[in-house]
Amino acid sequence: VTALQCYGMALKLKLTPGSGNTTKVLNFKLANGWNELGKFYIILTQKYCSKSNLWRTFEAARDSIIVAVDLFQKSEDVCNAIACLCNLNHLYRNMCMISTQQENNNAELFFPLFIQAIGVLEEARSMQVTQGKPKRDSNILTWARRVDMELAMTHLAYGSQLKFNCRKLLQSNEVDASKYCHQQAVSNLHTAITLYERYMDILPATRKQVAAVHYHLGSHYTWLKSISPNLRAALLQTSPTSEPSFKKVVSLAERHLRLALDNFLPGSPEHEACSKEYACFVNSKRSN
């Protein structure tokens, strides 16, 4: 904090005609300091922060990183401004995951954080288009890829939370809210697949993420298959006696579980868990 104060004082002293380069350098140093402070607060929210101080620490992290984004833009450093927006997305996403675990009965109260997380990454995408293409990062991935990977991860996390909330709401007979969660869960999970599949050929690690998304979709459609025809019809907006809609649910469940199996590494814990669920699905299909 003392370093930030010193850079801030220096910036005020240098705001005179002809000091453009010095101002740019000072903005960069200030931005870097604010970003590091924000990252420190992010670590606190994840590991060391008490429940009573969680939101205060979240706000300190958020506010620090937002200042950093603005200052990096003023110093014409698009690459680091985008990196800060990725950090901000990380903060929003993790905060929502932490909050939903702590307040499981009111998880939907924190879903707007996922919307904000997606929003800052869309801002990062826009920044790439309007302010030029930044350089590659230290992992030899373009920033466009990094933003897409962060965006895919956020859609996956949001979709999986919506999926679980859909079941909880239906158990409470909140059919309309459950239907909305179902629609949004499927939409977010499909968006995640689309983003991940773009990079499967050049980033082999994304295959596991693709498998995870298919697994979430497969288990969701398996659950839809198991509920009463009336409730399934309400969620899918079809007739309770609609045989084609039931067959479609069964087909989608099988397709996504099969794709998950094909993409998980054989012998991995994920592959074993998916294999068991797929076997249960096949057995239940035969019994029907």
C-alpha positions as a LaTeX table, in Angstrom:
\begin{tabular}{lrrr}
\hline
Residue & $x$ (\AA) & $y$ (\AA) & $z$ (\AA) \\
\hline
Val1 & 0.00 & 0.00 & 0.00 \\
Thr2 & 2.89 & 2.38 & 0.77 \\
Ala3 & 4.29 & 1.75 & $-2.72$ \\
Leu4 & 0.91 & 2.61 & $-4.25$ \\
Gln5 & 0.82 & 5.84 & $-2.28$ \\
Cys6 & 4.33 & 6.77 & $-3.48$ \\
Tyr7 & 3.49 & 6.06 & $-7.13$ \\
Gly8 & 0.28 & 8.04 & $-6.74$ \\
Met9 & 2.18 & 11.05 & $-5.37$ \\
Ala10 & 4.73 & 10.79 & $-8.18$ \\
Leu11 & 1.94 & 10.67 & $-10.75$ \\
Lys12 & 0.41 & 13.88 & $-9.38$ \\
Leu13 & 3.80 & 15.64 & $-9.51$ \\
Lys14 & 4.36 & 14.56 & $-13.13$ \\
Leu15 & 1.00 & 15.59 & $-14.54$ \\
Thr16 & 2.49 & 18.50 & $-16.51$ \\
Pro17 & 2.70 & 19.15 & $-20.28$ \\
Gly18 & 5.30 & 16.94 & $-21.95$ \\
Ser19 & 5.30 & 14.26 & $-19.25$ \\
Gly20 & 3.29 & 11.71 & $-21.24$ \\
Asn21 & 5.84 & 8.89 & $-21.19$ \\
Thr22 & 6.51 & 9.28 & $-17.47$ \\
Thr23 & 2.78 & 9.33 & $-16.78$ \\
Lys24 & 2.34 & 6.13 & $-18.77$ \\
Val25 & 5.11 & 4.41 & $-16.81$ \\
Leu26 & 3.68 & 5.55 & $-13.47$ \\
Asn27 & 0.19 & 4.39 & $-14.49$ \\
Phe28 & 1.69 & 1.00 & $-15.35$ \\
Lys29 & 3.45 & 0.71 & $-11.99$ \\
Leu30 & 0.32 & 1.79 & $-10.12$ \\
Ala31 & $-1.79$ & $-0.68$ & $-12.12$ \\
Asn32 & 0.61 & $-3.51$ & $-11.37$ \\
Gly33 & 0.53 & $-2.65$ & $-7.66$ \\
Trp34 & $-3.28$ & $-2.57$ & $-7.55$ \\
Asn35 & $-3.49$ & $-5.87$ & $-9.44$ \\
Glu36 & $-1.05$ & $-7.55$ & $-7.03$ \\
Leu37 & $-3.06$ & $-6.21$ & $-4.09$ \\
Gly38 & $-6.23$ & $-7.59$ & $-5.69$ \\
Lys39 & $-4.59$ & $-11.00$ & $-6.19$ \\
Phe40 & $-3.54$ & $-10.99$ & $-2.52$ \\
Tyr41 & $-7.16$ & $-10.40$ & $-1.49$ \\
Ile42 & $-8.30$ & $-13.19$ & $-3.85$ \\
Ile43 & $-6.00$ & $-15.61$ & $-2.01$ \\
Leu44 & $-7.50$ & $-14.44$ & 1.28 \\
Thr45 & $-11.03$ & $-15.18$ & 0.05 \\
Gln46 & $-9.96$ & $-18.71$ & $-0.93$ \\
Lys47 & $-7.89$ & $-19.82$ & 2.04 \\
Tyr48 & $-7.66$ & $-17.60$ & 5.08 \\
Cys49 & $-10.73$ & $-15.41$ & 5.25 \\
Ser50 & $-13.35$ & $-16.00$ & 7.94 \\
Lys51 & $-16.98$ & $-16.19$ & 6.89 \\
Ser52 & $-17.74$ & $-12.87$ & 8.61 \\
Asn53 & $-15.01$ & $-11.06$ & 6.60 \\
Leu54 & $-15.55$ & $-12.88$ & 3.30 \\
Trp55 & $-17.62$ & $-10.23$ & 1.53 \\
Arg56 & $-15.46$ & $-7.36$ & 2.80 \\
Thr57 & $-12.37$ & $-9.10$ & 1.43 \\
Phe58 & $-14.20$ & $-9.83$ & $-1.86$ \\
Glu59 & $-15.06$ & $-6.13$ & $-2.27$ \\
Ala60 & $-11.44$ & $-5.12$ & $-1.56$ \\
Ala61 & $-10.20$ & $-7.58$ & $-4.23$ \\
Arg62 & $-12.82$ & $-6.45$ & $-6.75$ \\
Asp63 & $-12.19$ & $-2.74$ & $-6.23$ \\
Ser64 & $-8.39$ & $-3.16$ & $-6.46$ \\
Ile65 & $-8.56$ & $-5.08$ & $-9.73$ \\
Ile66 & $-11.05$ & $-2.64$ & $-11.29$ \\
Val67 & $-8.61$ & 0.22 & $-10.54$ \\
Ala68 & $-5.81$ & $-1.86$ & $-12.11$ \\
Val69 & $-7.81$ & $-2.42$ & $-15.31$ \\
Asp70 & $-8.43$ & 1.32 & $-15.68$ \\
Leu71 & $-4.77$ & 2.20 & $-15.07$ \\
Phe72 & $-3.43$ & $-0.44$ & $-17.47$ \\
Gln73 & $-5.73$ & 0.95 & $-20.14$ \\
Lys74 & $-4.42$ & 4.45 & $-19.45$ \\
Ser75 & $-0.88$ & 3.12 & $-19.87$ \\
Glu76 & $-2.01$ & 1.51 & $-23.17$ \\
Asp77 & $-1.18$ & $-1.98$ & $-21.91$ \\
Val78 & $-4.04$ & $-4.04$ & $-23.33$ \\
Cys79 & $-2.38$ & $-7.36$ & $-22.49$ \\
Asn80 & $-2.26$ & $-6.68$ & $-18.74$ \\
Ala81 & $-5.71$ & $-5.07$ & $-18.72$ \\
Ile82 & $-7.11$ & $-8.34$ & $-20.13$ \\
Ala83 & $-5.10$ & $-10.32$ & $-17.56$ \\
Cys84 & $-6.75$ & $-8.25$ & $-14.81$ \\
Leu85 & $-10.20$ & $-8.95$ & $-16.24$ \\
Cys86 & $-9.36$ & $-12.67$ & $-16.16$ \\
Asn87 & $-8.41$ & $-12.23$ & $-12.49$ \\
Leu88 & $-11.71$ & $-10.47$ & $-11.88$ \\
Asn89 & $-13.60$ & $-13.33$ & $-13.54$ \\
His90 & $-11.68$ & $-15.77$ & $-11.33$ \\
Leu91 & $-12.70$ & $-13.78$ & $-8.25$ \\
Tyr92 & $-16.41$ & $-13.66$ & $-9.18$ \\
Arg93 & $-16.53$ & $-17.35$ & $-10.11$ \\
Asn94 & $-14.75$ & $-18.55$ & $-6.98$ \\
Met95 & $-16.77$ & $-16.26$ & $-4.75$ \\
Cys96 & $-19.97$ & $-17.73$ & $-6.10$ \\
Met97 & $-18.71$ & $-21.28$ & $-5.59$ \\
Ile98 & $-17.63$ & $-20.51$ & $-2.00$ \\
Ser99 & $-20.90$ & $-18.74$ & $-1.22$ \\
Thr100 & $-23.11$ & $-21.51$ & $-2.63$ \\
Gln101 & $-21.22$ & $-24.06$ & $-0.52$ \\
Gln102 & $-21.72$ & $-21.99$ & 2.62 \\
Glu103 & $-25.36$ & $-21.16$ & 1.88 \\
Asn104 & $-26.48$ & $-24.29$ & 0.04 \\
Asn105 & $-30.21$ & $-23.62$ & 0.62 \\
Asn106 & $-29.95$ & $-20.19$ & $-1.00$ \\
Ala107 & $-27.44$ & $-20.89$ & $-3.76$ \\
Glu108 & $-29.41$ & $-18.95$ & $-6.36$ \\
Leu109 & $-28.81$ & $-15.71$ & $-4.43$ \\
Phe110 & $-25.22$ & $-15.80$ & $-5.60$ \\
Phe111 & $-25.83$ & $-16.68$ & $-9.26$ \\
Pro112 & $-25.54$ & $-13.00$ & $-10.30$ \\
Leu113 & $-21.83$ & $-13.35$ & $-9.55$ \\
Phe114 & $-21.60$ & $-15.85$ & $-12.42$ \\
Ile115 & $-23.32$ & $-13.32$ & $-14.68$ \\
Gln116 & $-20.75$ & $-10.70$ & $-13.63$ \\
Ala117 & $-17.92$ & $-13.19$ & $-14.23$ \\
Ile118 & $-19.15$ & $-13.84$ & $-17.77$ \\
Gly119 & $-19.62$ & $-10.10$ & $-18.30$ \\
Val120 & $-16.01$ & $-9.17$ & $-17.51$ \\
Leu121 & $-14.73$ & $-11.79$ & $-19.95$ \\
Glu122 & $-17.02$ & $-10.46$ & $-22.67$ \\
Glu123 & $-15.46$ & $-7.06$ & $-21.89$ \\
Ala124 & $-12.01$ & $-8.63$ & $-22.32$ \\
Arg125 & $-13.06$ & $-10.04$ & $-25.69$ \\
Ser126 & $-14.29$ & $-6.61$ & $-26.73$ \\
Met127 & $-11.01$ & $-5.04$ & $-25.60$ \\
Gln128 & $-9.08$ & $-7.40$ & $-27.88$ \\
Val129 & $-11.15$ & $-6.33$ & $-30.87$ \\
Thr130 & $-11.17$ & $-2.58$ & $-30.23$ \\
Gln131 & $-7.62$ & $-2.09$ & $-28.90$ \\
Gly132 & $-5.58$ & $-4.54$ & $-30.94$ \\
Lys133 & $-4.27$ & $-8.03$ & $-30.45$ \\
Pro134 & $-2.12$ & $-8.43$ & $-27.34$ \\
Lys135 & 1.05 & $-10.52$ & $-27.25$ \\
Arg136 & 1.18 & $-14.15$ & $-26.19$ \\
Asp137 & 1.44 & $-14.89$ & $-22.47$ \\
Ser138 & 4.21 & $-16.88$ & $-20.77$ \\
Asn139 & 2.43 & $-20.20$ & $-21.46$ \\
Ile140 & 2.58 & $-19.55$ & $-25.22$ \\
Leu141 & $-1.22$ & $-19.28$ & $-25.36$ \\
Thr142 & $-2.76$ & $-16.30$ & $-27.05$ \\
Trp143 & $-4.85$ & $-14.07$ & $-24.85$ \\
Ala144 & $-7.84$ & $-14.92$ & $-27.00$ \\
Arg145 & $-7.44$ & $-18.54$ & $-25.96$ \\
Arg146 & $-6.98$ & $-17.68$ & $-22.31$ \\
Val147 & $-10.16$ & $-15.60$ & $-22.30$ \\
Asp148 & $-12.05$ & $-18.40$ & $-24.07$ \\
Met149 & $-10.77$ & $-20.99$ & $-21.57$ \\
Glu150 & $-11.78$ & $-18.79$ & $-18.62$ \\
Leu151 & $-15.16$ & $-18.21$ & $-20.23$ \\
Ala152 & $-15.68$ & $-21.94$ & $-20.84$ \\
Met153 & $-14.75$ & $-22.74$ & $-17.23$ \\
Thr154 & $-17.21$ & $-20.14$ & $-15.94$ \\
His155 & $-20.05$ & $-21.43$ & $-18.14$ \\
Leu156 & $-19.27$ & $-24.98$ & $-16.95$ \\
Ala157 & $-19.30$ & $-23.96$ & $-13.28$ \\
Tyr158 & $-22.49$ & $-21.93$ & $-13.71$ \\
Gly159 & $-24.22$ & $-24.69$ & $-15.68$ \\
Ser160 & $-23.39$ & $-27.34$ & $-13.09$ \\
Gln161 & $-24.71$ & $-25.14$ & $-10.27$ \\
Leu162 & $-27.91$ & $-24.45$ & $-12.21$ \\
Lys163 & $-28.33$ & $-28.18$ & $-12.81$ \\
Phe164 & $-28.25$ & $-28.95$ & $-9.10$ \\
Asn165 & $-30.51$ & $-26.00$ & $-8.33$ \\
Cys166 & $-33.03$ & $-27.28$ & $-10.89$ \\
Arg167 & $-33.45$ & $-30.48$ & $-8.85$ \\
Lys168 & $-33.70$ & $-28.64$ & $-5.55$ \\
Leu169 & $-36.37$ & $-26.28$ & $-6.84$ \\
Leu170 & $-38.40$ & $-29.14$ & $-8.29$ \\
Gln171 & $-38.33$ & $-30.93$ & $-4.94$ \\
Ser172 & $-39.84$ & $-27.75$ & $-3.45$ \\
Asn173 & $-42.55$ & $-27.73$ & $-6.17$ \\
Glu174 & $-41.17$ & $-24.52$ & $-7.67$ \\
Val175 & $-41.77$ & $-25.77$ & $-11.20$ \\
Asp176 & $-41.40$ & $-22.49$ & $-13.12$ \\
Ala177 & $-38.13$ & $-21.64$ & $-11.39$ \\
Ser178 & $-36.89$ & $-25.18$ & $-11.98$ \\
Lys179 & $-37.79$ & $-24.96$ & $-15.67$ \\
Tyr180 & $-35.78$ & $-21.74$ & $-15.98$ \\
Cys181 & $-32.79$ & $-23.38$ & $-14.26$ \\
His182 & $-33.03$ & $-26.36$ & $-16.61$ \\
Gln183 & $-33.01$ & $-24.12$ & $-19.68$ \\
Gln184 & $-30.12$ & $-22.01$ & $-18.41$ \\
Ala185 & $-28.13$ & $-25.06$ & $-17.27$ \\
Val186 & $-28.34$ & $-26.69$ & $-20.69$ \\
Ser187 & $-27.54$ & $-23.40$ & $-22.45$ \\
Asn188 & $-24.45$ & $-22.68$ & $-20.32$ \\
Leu189 & $-23.14$ & $-26.23$ & $-20.58$ \\
His190 & $-23.51$ & $-26.22$ & $-24.38$ \\
Thr191 & $-21.69$ & $-22.89$ & $-24.54$ \\
Ala192 & $-18.86$ & $-24.44$ & $-22.51$ \\
Ile193 & $-18.63$ & $-27.38$ & $-24.94$ \\
Thr194 & $-18.50$ & $-25.05$ & $-27.95$ \\
Leu195 & $-15.65$ & $-23.03$ & $-26.42$ \\
Tyr196 & $-13.63$ & $-26.05$ & $-25.31$ \\
Glu197 & $-14.02$ & $-27.92$ & $-28.61$ \\
Arg198 & $-12.40$ & $-25.05$ & $-30.50$ \\
Tyr199 & $-9.08$ & $-25.93$ & $-28.88$ \\
Met200 & $-9.17$ & $-29.72$ & $-28.54$ \\
Asp201 & $-6.69$ & $-30.20$ & $-31.41$ \\
Ile202 & $-4.14$ & $-27.69$ & $-30.11$ \\
Leu203 & $-4.77$ & $-27.98$ & $-26.35$ \\
Pro204 & $-5.16$ & $-31.68$ & $-25.51$ \\
Ala205 & $-5.96$ & $-30.90$ & $-21.86$ \\
Thr206 & $-9.32$ & $-29.48$ & $-22.94$ \\
Arg207 & $-10.50$ & $-33.02$ & $-23.78$ \\
Lys208 & $-11.01$ & $-33.69$ & $-20.06$ \\
Gln209 & $-13.10$ & $-30.52$ & $-19.76$ \\
Val210 & $-15.21$ & $-31.51$ & $-22.76$ \\
Ala211 & $-15.79$ & $-34.88$ & $-21.09$ \\
Ala212 & $-16.79$ & $-33.17$ & $-17.83$ \\
Val213 & $-19.40$ & $-31.04$ & $-19.61$ \\
His214 & $-20.85$ & $-34.08$ & $-21.41$ \\
Tyr215 & $-20.95$ & $-35.90$ & $-18.08$ \\
His216 & $-22.94$ & $-33.06$ & $-16.47$ \\
Leu217 & $-25.37$ & $-33.05$ & $-19.40$ \\
Gly218 & $-25.67$ & $-36.84$ & $-19.38$ \\
Ser219 & $-26.41$ & $-37.00$ & $-15.67$ \\
His220 & $-28.92$ & $-34.16$ & $-16.03$ \\
Tyr221 & $-30.86$ & $-35.94$ & $-18.79$ \\
Thr222 & $-30.65$ & $-39.19$ & $-16.82$ \\
Trp223 & $-32.31$ & $-37.38$ & $-13.93$ \\
Leu224 & $-34.98$ & $-35.95$ & $-16.28$ \\
Lys225 & $-35.67$ & $-39.50$ & $-17.45$ \\
Ser226 & $-36.26$ & $-40.62$ & $-13.85$ \\
Ile227 & $-38.80$ & $-37.97$ & $-12.76$ \\
Ser228 & $-42.57$ & $-38.23$ & $-13.23$ \\
Pro229 & $-43.99$ & $-37.63$ & $-16.74$ \\
Asn230 & $-45.94$ & $-34.58$ & $-15.54$ \\
Leu231 & $-42.88$ & $-32.88$ & $-14.05$ \\
Arg232 & $-40.73$ & $-33.79$ & $-17.04$ \\
Ala233 & $-43.35$ & $-32.35$ & $-19.37$ \\
Ala234 & $-43.47$ & $-29.14$ & $-17.32$ \\
Leu235 & $-39.69$ & $-28.70$ & $-17.57$ \\
Leu236 & $-39.55$ & $-29.56$ & $-21.26$ \\
Gln237 & $-42.81$ & $-27.79$ & $-22.10$ \\
Thr238 & $-44.32$ & $-30.89$ & $-23.70$ \\
Ser239 & $-47.33$ & $-33.11$ & $-23.13$ \\
Pro240 & $-47.08$ & $-35.68$ & $-20.26$ \\
Thr241 & $-48.02$ & $-38.41$ & $-22.75$ \\
Ser242 & $-45.51$ & $-37.30$ & $-25.37$ \\
Glu243 & $-43.55$ & $-40.42$ & $-26.21$ \\
Pro244 & $-41.12$ & $-38.63$ & $-28.57$ \\
Ser245 & $-40.04$ & $-36.23$ & $-25.82$ \\
Phe246 & $-39.27$ & $-39.13$ & $-23.46$ \\
Lys247 & $-37.29$ & $-40.92$ & $-26.16$ \\
Lys248 & $-35.39$ & $-37.71$ & $-26.86$ \\
Val249 & $-34.42$ & $-37.37$ & $-23.17$ \\
Val250 & $-33.22$ & $-41.00$ & $-23.14$ \\
Ser251 & $-31.30$ & $-40.45$ & $-26.37$ \\
Leu252 & $-29.62$ & $-37.27$ & $-25.07$ \\
Ala253 & $-28.67$ & $-38.92$ & $-21.79$ \\
Glu254 & $-27.07$ & $-41.85$ & $-23.59$ \\
Arg255 & $-25.32$ & $-39.64$ & $-26.13$ \\
His256 & $-23.71$ & $-37.34$ & $-23.56$ \\
Leu257 & $-22.66$ & $-40.16$ & $-21.22$ \\
Arg258 & $-21.14$ & $-41.99$ & $-24.17$ \\
Leu259 & $-19.23$ & $-38.87$ & $-25.26$ \\
Ala260 & $-18.01$ & $-38.35$ & $-21.70$ \\
Leu261 & $-16.68$ & $-41.92$ & $-21.65$ \\
Asp262 & $-14.97$ & $-41.43$ & $-25.00$ \\
Asn263 & $-13.15$ & $-38.31$ & $-23.80$ \\
Phe264 & $-12.21$ & $-39.16$ & $-20.21$ \\
Leu265 & $-8.83$ & $-40.84$ & $-19.88$ \\
Pro266 & $-9.38$ & $-44.61$ & $-19.52$ \\
Gly267 & $-8.53$ & $-45.76$ & $-16.01$ \\
Ser268 & $-8.94$ & $-42.30$ & $-14.50$ \\
Pro269 & $-11.31$ & $-41.79$ & $-11.53$ \\
Glu270 & $-13.56$ & $-39.71$ & $-13.77$ \\
His271 & $-13.74$ & $-42.46$ & $-16.38$ \\
Glu272 & $-14.55$ & $-45.06$ & $-13.71$ \\
Ala273 & $-17.36$ & $-42.92$ & $-12.22$ \\
Cys274 & $-18.81$ & $-42.21$ & $-15.66$ \\
Ser275 & $-18.56$ & $-45.89$ & $-16.62$ \\
Lys276 & $-20.59$ & $-46.89$ & $-13.56$ \\
Glu277 & $-23.26$ & $-44.29$ & $-14.28$ \\
Tyr278 & $-23.44$ & $-45.34$ & $-17.91$ \\
Ala279 & $-23.84$ & $-49.01$ & $-16.87$ \\
Cys280 & $-26.68$ & $-48.05$ & $-14.49$ \\
Phe281 & $-28.28$ & $-46.05$ & $-17.29$ \\
Val282 & $-28.11$ & $-48.98$ & $-19.72$ \\
Asn283 & $-29.59$ & $-51.37$ & $-17.14$ \\
Ser284 & $-32.45$ & $-49.00$ & $-16.35$ \\
Lys285 & $-33.09$ & $-48.54$ & $-20.07$ \\
Arg286 & $-33.40$ & $-52.32$ & $-20.52$ \\
Ser287 & $-35.77$ & $-52.63$ & $-17.55$ \\
Asn288 & $-38.05$ & $-50.01$ & $-19.07$ \\
\hline
\end{tabular}
